[in-house]
């Protein structure tokens, strides 16, 4: 490895969305810096499998209203 071209790899504190903390090594910030996560594997739907319910009824009604006249033949 060449010296002087690689970033400083040091220990930082990571605080998860639920408040739990752990230490890891990273190139982020200065030694001892704190990284706060807004979304983490314990809260994100991709990992938990719990999806947020969307207002699809309102979106469908808006679509139907907007494109209701397309395809109708007026005589």
VOGU-3710 file (C-alpha; in Angstrom, 3 decimals, decimal comma):
1> xxxxxxxxxx> 0,000/0,000/0,000  1,285/3,458/-0,847  1,596/5,731/2,130  -0,136/9,097/2,234  -2,866/8,413/-0,354  -5,425/6,541/1,754  -8,008/8,233/4,002  -7,699/7,972/7,773  -9,524/4,854/9,003  -10,607/5,399/12,593
11> xxxxxxxxxx> -13,243/4,469/15,161  -16,601/6,326/15,217  -19,851/6,013/17,196  -23,065/5,096/15,351  -26,438/5,902/16,936  -29,370/3,997/15,430  -32,895/5,430/15,048  -34,051/3,605/18,199  -31,200/5,047/20,284  -28,890/2,025/20,435
21> xxxxxxxxxx> -25,212/2,789/19,963  -22,219/0,880/18,714  -18,668/1,593/17,611  -17,281/0,799/14,197  -14,382/1,834/11,994  -14,931/4,284/9,142  -13,426/7,095/7,077  -16,361/9,335/8,162  -15,470/12,522/10,072  -12,829/12,711/12,743
31> xxxxxxxxxx> -11,840/10,018/15,246  -14,634/9,702/17,820  -17,238/11,382/15,568  -20,913/10,423/15,939  -23,064/9,274/13,021  -26,829/9,403/13,690  -29,016/7,189/11,507  -32,588/8,274/10,698  -33,349/5,003/8,929  -31,809/1,722/9,987
41> xxxxxxxxxx> -32,479/-2,006/9,455  -34,732/-2,125/12,528  -37,097/0,592/11,211  -36,896/0,524/7,388  -39,745/-1,312/5,584  -37,314/-3,087/3,256  -35,921/-5,038/6,233  -38,938/-5,194/8,553  -41,531/-6,219/5,949  -44,013/-3,670/7,331
51> xxxxxxxxxx> -45,206/-1,398/4,547  -46,831/2,003/4,940  -50,398/2,172/3,680  -50,695/4,591/0,766  -53,763/6,530/-0,277  -54,182/4,585/-3,525  -57,930/5,274/-3,646  -57,300/8,998/-3,945  -54,655/8,466/-6,584  -56,911/6,208/-8,651
61> xxxxxxxxxx> -59,803/8,692/-8,422  -57,500/11,513/-9,535  -56,282/9,429/-12,488  -59,834/8,496/-13,529  -60,977/12,119/-13,304  -58,020/13,360/-15,329  -58,298/10,796/-18,102  -62,047/10,120/-18,087  -62,632/11,655/-21,507  -59,918/9,747/-23,368
71> xxxxx> -61,296/6,986/-25,557  -64,892/8,219/-25,509  -66,307/8,940/-28,957  -68,513/12,021/-28,963  -71,086/12,330/-31,761
//
